[in-house]
Amino acid sequence: MFLELYLRTMHEDPLSKAGHIDFLAQVEIVAQLKLLRVLANTIYDCKAENIPKKQLLEVLGRIYDDLTEHLDSIICKDFPTMQPIEVPKEEKQTKP
């Protein structure tokens, strides 16, 4: 998929190309998050007694947290309004 995107965007400027790749990365991460949610629900609902449900759910939870953190970092990089705004310090004006 990345190769196809690369070939379709070869003629575009690097900034546009990076935007397409960032968007594709976001879509891929969201798909992975949905898959993790399905796996977690399947493990939780499983009736088998011989699987370590708690440990598996903890691992899936950590992976889920890592993916959401990575997704947040991509989104915050793309949207300037999501980045911290530096407010200039006001200088005190003295009366003459």
MODELLER restraints for C-alpha pairs under 7 A, 6 or more apart:
rsr = mdl.restraints
at = mdl.atoms
rsr.add(forms.Gaussian(group=physical.xy_distance, feature=features.Distance(at['CA:9:A'], at['CA:17:A']), mean=5.97, stdev=0.5))
rsr.add(forms.Gaussian(group=physical.xy_distance, feature=features.Distance(at['CA:26:A'], at['CA:71:A']), mean=6.23, stdev=0.5))
rsr.add(forms.Gaussian(group=physical.xy_distance, feature=features.Distance(at['CA:29:A'], at['CA:67:A']), mean=6.53, stdev=0.5))
rsr.add(forms.Gaussian(group=physical.xy_distance, feature=features.Distance(at['CA:29:A'], at['CA:71:A']), mean=6.68, stdev=0.5))
rsr.add(forms.Gaussian(group=physical.xy_distance, feature=features.Distance(at['CA:33:A'], at['CA:64:A']), mean=6.25, stdev=0.5))
rsr.add(forms.Gaussian(group=physical.xy_distance, feature=features.Distance(at['CA:36:A'], at['CA:60:A']), mean=6.56, stdev=0.5))
rsr.add(forms.Gaussian(group=physical.xy_distance, feature=features.Distance(at['CA:36:A'], at['CA:64:A']), mean=6.83, stdev=0.5))
rsr.add(forms.Gaussian(group=physical.xy_distance, feature=features.Distance(at['CA:40:A'], at['CA:57:A']), mean=6.09, stdev=0.5))
rsr.add(forms.Gaussian(group=physical.xy_distance, feature=features.Distance(at['CA:40:A'], at['CA:60:A']), mean=6.76, stdev=0.5))
rsr.add(forms.Gaussian(group=physical.xy_distance, feature=features.Distance(at['CA:43:A'], at['CA:53:A']), mean=6.38, stdev=0.5))
rsr.add(forms.Gaussian(group=physical.xy_distance, feature=features.Distance(at['CA:44:A'], at['CA:53:A']), mean=6.79, stdev=0.5))
rsr.add(forms.Gaussian(group=physical.xy_distance, feature=features.Distance(at['CA:76:A'], at['CA:82:A']), mean=5.15, stdev=0.5))
rsr.add(forms.Gaussian(group=physical.xy_distance, feature=features.Distance(at['CA:76:A'], at['CA:83:A']), mean=5.97, stdev=0.5))
